Amino acid sequence: MTEDVDLLDDLLRLCAAAGAEPEVHHTLPDRRGGWEQAPLVLVGDDAAARCGGASRRRGVMLVGRDQDSPDVWRRAVEIGAEYVLRLPDAENWLVDQIANAAEGVGRPALTVGVIGGRGGAGASTLACALAVTAARAGHRTMLIDGDPLGGGIDVLLGGERAEGMRWPDFAHSKGRVGGGALEEALPALHGLRVLSWGRDDWVVIPPQAMQAVLAAARRLGGVVVVDLPRRVDESAAEALAQLDLGLVVVPGELRAVAAAKRVASMAGMVLGDLRVVTRGPYASGLDEQWVARAMGLPLAGELPTEPGLLAEQDRGDPPGSDARGPLARFCSAFWDRALAGEGAGGSVVGGAS
């Protein structure tokens, strides 16, 4: 809402950058519903005086270029503005707010990371099965491959040739990534969207790109599963920082437990809620409770053995695709606890089942 032509041009440019189409008014809309129902209201400092009588609501921002005058703050209070913004200083922040409003920000996705306590622990298999199971249950699901040395999680889904963007396409992302645009750009496999690595040259994903992609995925809601590398570099640390819960997959062997403790120690410096998923067979004298105690972490459960898993993958069926199999049942029980805990505002995951 403004009659300042230059300010309007700037705001229209910012809306275009955010992928939003604005409704422009010079005064309060005749239909007050427009003021009340719009997800975001930007009031130019030239138009603040014309907002008299407008109902108080959230999401009103007073925007201008010279915002140092005491009168600006008085006008902001009069119209109930939550923020007073000065352009061009606040442009990047404002683009994010416009884009969030356009996408309809609701409850962020429940974001779960899976990391192997040692090489070959089965972290990628569990991450894939969790995503497949969540999608089959009707949840909006995104699977993100955060391990550049893992061989590509799209292979586990049988989608290495599927069309869509991979990590190299996002390597130079520094600003905001639109959640809807991200979802549409990624390969759709087995009812979920997957972001994996390409098959070409090595590409380093900077932490800014990891942050932008994961933030976009979380804004979509539903669930996000991240397959994490065992080595915590800057990008992996950025991924860990955005997780609600981390699962460390630990085989029941003494050397695996020792290795997993080092991995958990590094991951735990960033992620507060880290839990153990054990995997048999166990060495003599060990069981899932012993492994969890040795790790000093809560036990999320014991990963079951699934006969015929390799044969299923050879046929192009991903882990967790057999809804009646033990792996799918384990993942379904995990999501039942995790999503119930999220909804109740309590612990994300209960104890071992």
C-alpha positions as CSV (number, residue, x, y, z in Angstrom):
1,M,0.0,0.0,0.0
2,T,1.8,3.1,-1.3
3,E,1.6,6.0,-3.7
4,D,5.4,6.4,-3.8
5,V,6.2,5.2,-7.4
6,D,9.9,4.5,-6.6
7,L,9.1,2.6,-3.5
8,L,6.4,0.6,-5.3
9,D,8.9,-0.3,-8.0
10,D,11.3,-1.6,-5.4
11,L,8.6,-3.6,-3.6
12,L,7.3,-5.1,-6.9
13,R,10.9,-6.2,-7.7
14,L,11.3,-7.8,-4.3
15,C,7.9,-9.6,-4.7
16,A,9.1,-10.9,-8.1
17,A,12.3,-12.2,-6.5
18,A,10.3,-14.0,-3.8
19,G,7.9,-15.6,-6.4
20,A,4.9,-13.6,-5.0
21,E,2.3,-11.6,-6.9
22,P,1.2,-8.6,-4.8
23,E,-2.2,-6.8,-4.6
24,V,-1.4,-3.1,-4.8
25,H,-3.5,-0.4,-3.2
26,H,-3.0,3.4,-2.7
27,T,-5.4,3.5,0.3
28,L,-7.2,1.0,2.5
29,P,-9.0,-1.6,0.3
30,D,-12.8,-1.1,0.0
31,R,-13.1,-4.7,0.9
32,R,-11.6,-4.8,4.4
33,G,-11.2,-8.5,4.0
34,G,-8.2,-7.7,1.8
35,W,-6.4,-6.0,4.6
36,E,-7.5,-8.7,7.1
37,Q,-6.9,-11.8,5.0
38,A,-3.6,-11.0,3.2
39,P,-0.8,-13.1,4.6
40,L,1.5,-10.0,4.7
41,V,0.8,-6.2,4.4
42,L,3.5,-3.8,3.4
43,V,2.7,-0.2,4.1
44,G,4.8,2.5,2.5
45,D,5.7,5.3,5.0
46,D,3.8,7.7,2.7
47,A,0.6,5.7,3.2
48,A,0.7,5.2,7.0
49,A,-1.6,8.1,7.7
50,R,-4.2,6.6,5.4
51,C,-4.5,3.5,7.5
52,G,-6.7,5.1,10.1
53,G,-9.5,2.8,11.2
54,A,-7.8,-0.4,10.0
55,S,-8.2,-3.4,12.2
56,R,-5.1,-4.5,14.1
57,R,-3.6,-7.7,12.7
58,R,-0.3,-9.5,12.6
59,G,2.1,-9.3,9.6
60,V,2.0,-5.5,9.0
61,M,5.3,-3.9,8.1
62,L,6.1,-0.2,7.6
63,V,8.5,0.2,4.7
64,G,10.5,3.3,3.5
65,R,13.9,4.7,2.9
66,D,14.3,7.3,5.6
67,Q,13.2,5.6,8.8
68,D,15.2,7.6,11.3
69,S,12.6,10.1,12.0
70,P,10.7,9.8,15.4
71,D,7.5,10.2,13.4
72,V,8.1,7.0,11.6
73,W,8.0,5.0,14.9
74,R,4.9,6.9,16.0
75,R,3.1,6.0,12.7
76,A,4.2,2.4,13.1
77,V,2.6,2.2,16.5
78,E,-0.6,3.8,15.2
79,I,-1.0,1.2,12.5
80,G,0.2,-1.8,14.6
81,A,3.2,-2.5,12.5
82,E,5.4,-5.3,13.7
83,Y,8.5,-4.1,11.9
84,V,9.9,-0.8,10.5
85,L,12.0,-1.5,7.5
86,R,14.5,0.7,5.6
87,L,15.4,-0.1,2.0
88,P,17.7,-1.1,0.6
89,D,19.3,-2.3,3.9
90,A,16.4,-4.8,4.7
91,E,15.9,-6.1,1.2
92,N,17.2,-9.6,1.7
93,W,15.3,-10.1,4.9
94,L,12.1,-8.7,3.3
95,V,12.4,-11.1,0.4
96,D,12.5,-14.0,2.8
97,Q,9.4,-12.8,4.6
98,I,7.5,-12.2,1.4
99,A,8.4,-15.7,0.1
100,N,7.4,-17.3,3.4
101,A,4.0,-15.6,3.3
102,A,3.5,-16.7,-0.3
103,E,4.3,-20.3,0.5
104,G,2.0,-20.3,3.5
105,V,4.3,-21.1,6.4
106,G,2.9,-23.7,8.7
107,R,4.4,-26.3,11.0
108,P,7.9,-27.1,9.7
109,A,8.7,-30.6,8.6
110,L,9.8,-33.1,11.2
111,T,13.4,-33.5,10.1
112,V,15.3,-36.7,11.0
113,G,19.0,-37.4,10.2
114,V,20.5,-40.8,10.0
115,I,24.3,-41.4,10.4
116,G,26.3,-44.6,10.4
117,G,28.3,-45.4,13.5
118,R,30.8,-47.0,11.1
119,G,31.1,-47.6,7.4
120,G,28.5,-50.1,6.2
121,A,26.3,-49.8,9.2
122,G,23.2,-49.5,7.2
123,A,22.4,-45.7,7.6
124,S,21.5,-45.2,4.0
125,T,19.2,-48.2,4.0
126,L,17.4,-46.9,7.1
127,A,17.1,-43.4,5.7
128,C,15.6,-44.7,2.5
129,A,13.2,-47.0,4.3
130,L,12.1,-44.2,6.6
131,A,11.3,-41.9,3.7
132,V,9.5,-44.7,1.7
133,T,7.4,-45.6,4.7
134,A,6.5,-42.0,5.5
135,A,5.5,-41.3,1.9
136,R,3.4,-44.5,1.8
137,A,1.6,-43.3,5.0
138,G,0.6,-40.1,3.1
139,H,3.1,-37.7,4.6
140,R,4.7,-35.1,2.3
141,T,8.2,-36.5,2.3
142,M,11.7,-35.4,1.1
143,L,14.8,-37.5,1.2
144,I,18.1,-35.6,1.1
145,D,21.4,-37.3,0.5
146,G,23.9,-35.4,2.6
147,D,26.8,-37.9,2.1
148,P,28.8,-37.0,-1.1
149,L,30.8,-40.3,-0.8
150,G,27.7,-42.5,-0.3
151,G,27.3,-43.4,-4.0
152,G,23.9,-41.6,-4.4
153,I,20.8,-42.5,-2.4
154,D,18.8,-42.3,-5.6
155,V,20.4,-45.7,-6.5
156,L,18.7,-47.3,-3.5
157,L,15.4,-45.9,-4.8
158,G,16.1,-47.3,-8.3
159,G,16.0,-43.7,-9.7
160,E,19.5,-42.9,-10.8
161,R,18.2,-42.2,-14.3
162,A,15.2,-40.2,-13.1
163,E,15.0,-36.7,-14.4
164,G,15.4,-33.8,-12.0
165,M,17.9,-31.7,-10.2
166,R,20.8,-33.1,-8.1
167,W,23.1,-31.5,-5.6
168,P,25.5,-30.0,-8.2
169,D,22.6,-27.8,-9.5
170,F,22.4,-26.2,-6.0
171,A,26.1,-25.9,-5.3
172,H,26.1,-22.1,-5.8
173,S,22.8,-21.4,-3.9
174,K,23.5,-18.7,-1.4
175,G,20.2,-17.0,-0.9
176,R,16.8,-18.3,-0.3
177,V,15.5,-21.4,-2.2
178,G,11.8,-21.6,-2.7
179,G,10.2,-24.7,-1.1
180,G,7.7,-25.2,-3.9
181,A,10.3,-24.7,-6.6
182,L,12.7,-27.2,-4.9
183,E,10.0,-29.8,-4.6
184,E,9.0,-29.5,-8.3
185,A,12.6,-29.6,-9.4
186,L,13.6,-32.9,-7.7
187,P,13.0,-36.4,-9.0
188,A,9.8,-38.0,-7.7
189,L,10.3,-41.6,-6.7
190,H,8.0,-43.9,-4.8
191,G,5.8,-41.0,-3.7
192,L,8.6,-38.8,-2.3
193,R,11.1,-36.3,-3.6
194,V,14.8,-37.1,-3.4
195,L,17.9,-34.9,-3.6
196,S,20.9,-37.0,-4.4
197,W,24.3,-36.5,-6.0
198,G,25.2,-36.5,-9.6
199,R,27.5,-39.1,-11.4
200,D,29.9,-36.5,-12.7
201,D,32.9,-34.7,-11.2
202,W,33.2,-34.1,-7.5
203,V,31.3,-31.0,-6.3
204,V,31.7,-29.3,-3.0
205,I,28.4,-28.1,-1.4
206,P,29.1,-25.0,0.7
207,P,27.3,-24.7,4.0
208,Q,25.2,-21.8,2.6
209,A,23.8,-24.0,0.0
210,M,23.1,-26.8,2.5
211,Q,21.3,-24.3,4.7
212,A,19.2,-22.8,1.9
213,V,18.1,-26.2,0.6
214,L,17.2,-27.7,4.0
215,A,15.4,-24.6,5.1
216,A,13.3,-24.8,2.0
217,A,12.6,-28.5,2.5
218,R,11.5,-27.8,6.1
219,R,9.2,-25.0,5.2
220,L,7.1,-27.5,3.1
221,G,6.0,-29.4,6.2
222,G,5.6,-33.1,6.4
223,V,8.8,-35.0,7.0
224,V,12.4,-34.6,5.8
225,V,14.9,-37.5,6.1
226,V,18.7,-36.7,5.7
227,D,21.3,-39.3,5.1
228,L,24.4,-37.9,6.8
229,P,28.1,-38.5,6.3
230,R,30.2,-39.8,9.2
231,R,32.7,-37.0,8.8
232,V,31.3,-33.7,10.2
233,D,32.5,-30.9,8.0
234,E,30.9,-27.4,7.7
235,S,28.1,-28.6,5.4
236,A,27.3,-31.6,7.6
237,A,27.3,-29.3,10.6
238,E,24.8,-27.1,8.9
239,A,22.6,-30.1,8.2
240,L,22.9,-31.3,11.8
241,A,21.8,-27.9,13.0
242,Q,18.5,-28.1,11.2
243,L,17.5,-31.6,12.5
244,D,14.9,-32.3,15.1
245,L,16.4,-35.7,15.8
246,G,19.4,-37.8,14.8
247,L,19.7,-41.5,14.6
248,V,23.1,-43.2,14.9
249,V,23.0,-46.8,13.4
250,V,25.4,-49.0,15.5
251,P,26.2,-52.6,14.7
252,G,26.5,-54.8,17.7
253,E,30.3,-55.1,17.7
254,L,32.9,-53.6,20.1
255,R,34.8,-51.8,17.3
256,A,31.6,-50.5,15.8
257,V,30.6,-49.1,19.2
258,A,34.0,-47.5,19.6
259,A,33.8,-45.9,16.2
260,A,30.2,-44.8,16.7
261,K,31.1,-43.0,20.0
262,R,33.5,-40.8,18.1
263,V,30.9,-40.1,15.4
264,A,28.3,-39.3,18.0
265,S,30.7,-37.1,19.9
266,M,31.2,-34.9,16.8
267,A,27.5,-34.9,15.9
268,G,26.4,-34.2,19.4
269,M,28.4,-30.9,19.4
270,V,25.7,-29.5,17.0
271,L,22.6,-31.8,17.5
272,G,21.1,-32.0,21.0
273,D,18.7,-35.0,20.4
274,L,20.8,-38.0,19.2
275,R,19.6,-41.5,19.6
276,V,20.9,-45.0,18.9
277,V,19.5,-47.6,16.5
278,T,21.3,-50.9,17.0
279,R,21.8,-53.6,14.5
280,G,22.5,-57.3,15.0
281,P,24.0,-59.8,15.0
282,Y,25.6,-59.0,18.3
283,A,29.0,-60.0,19.6
284,S,29.0,-62.3,22.6
285,G,27.7,-60.5,25.7
286,L,26.2,-57.6,23.8
287,D,22.6,-56.7,23.1
288,E,20.8,-53.5,22.2
289,Q,20.6,-52.2,25.7
290,W,24.4,-52.7,26.2
291,V,25.2,-50.8,23.1
292,A,23.0,-47.9,24.1
293,R,24.5,-47.7,27.5
294,A,28.0,-47.9,26.1
295,M,27.1,-45.0,23.7
296,G,25.6,-43.0,26.5
297,L,22.6,-42.2,24.4
298,P,18.9,-43.2,24.4
299,L,17.9,-46.2,22.5
300,A,15.5,-45.5,19.6
301,G,15.1,-49.2,18.6
302,E,16.7,-52.3,17.1
303,L,16.9,-52.4,13.3
304,P,15.5,-55.7,12.2
305,T,17.0,-58.0,9.6
306,E,15.0,-58.2,6.4
307,P,15.5,-61.4,4.4
308,G,15.7,-60.8,0.7
309,L,16.5,-57.1,0.9
310,L,19.4,-57.3,-1.6
311,A,17.2,-59.3,-4.0
312,E,14.5,-56.6,-3.7
313,Q,17.0,-53.9,-4.5
314,D,18.2,-55.8,-7.5
315,R,14.6,-55.7,-8.8
316,G,14.5,-51.9,-8.2
317,D,12.5,-52.1,-5.0
318,P,13.8,-49.7,-2.4
319,P,14.3,-50.6,1.3
320,G,11.0,-50.4,3.1
321,S,8.9,-51.0,0.0
322,D,7.5,-54.2,1.4
323,A,4.8,-52.8,3.8
324,R,4.6,-56.1,5.7
325,G,8.3,-56.6,6.0
326,P,10.1,-56.1,9.4
327,L,12.0,-53.0,8.2
328,A,8.8,-51.2,7.1
329,R,7.1,-52.1,10.3
330,F,10.1,-50.8,12.3
331,C,9.9,-47.5,10.3
332,S,6.1,-47.2,10.7
333,A,6.4,-47.6,14.4
334,F,9.1,-45.0,14.5
335,W,7.0,-42.5,12.6
336,D,4.0,-43.2,14.9
337,R,6.0,-42.3,17.9
338,A,7.9,-39.4,16.3
339,L,4.9,-37.6,14.8
340,A,2.8,-38.2,18.0
341,G,5.6,-36.7,20.1
342,E,5.8,-33.7,17.7
343,G,2.1,-33.1,17.9
344,A,2.1,-33.3,21.7
345,G,5.0,-31.0,22.0
346,G,7.0,-33.6,24.0
347,S,9.8,-36.0,23.2
348,V,10.1,-36.6,19.5
349,V,10.6,-40.3,19.9
350,G,9.7,-42.7,22.7
351,G,11.9,-45.4,24.0
352,A,12.8,-48.6,22.3
353,S,10.1,-50.9,21.0
